[in-house]
Amino acid sequence: QVQLVESGGAAVQAGGSLRLSCAASGDIFSNYEMGWFRQAPGKEREFVARILWSTYYADSAKGRFTISRDNAKSTVYLQMNNLKPEDTAVYYCAARSRMQGPYEYDYWGQGTQVTVSS
């Protein structure tokens, strides 16, 4: 079974940058779609970005965030630049082997906290 472990979350000043990592176990990482989601207190979990062969971003992430993957290391990254207070949330890594509903992923990580202060 695939396991996902996020890291890299921290407290940062507005305008700063962070790089989140998600290390995945298993032998089928390369053909799994990987995604990043986030959830702020009192709000619904929302999509941030996903990647298989190409990338796709939420409007809130376009131009500031970059998702990438290193299949040799079985790791997916989320580079976040020009962070804003509204980016504050718990960020989750997810994986799935086929297209399903927008939030229907097979595996989820435990989450990593990102806090952006003004």
Order of alpha helices (4+ residues) and beta strands (2+ residues): beta-beta-beta-beta-beta-beta-beta-beta-beta-beta-beta
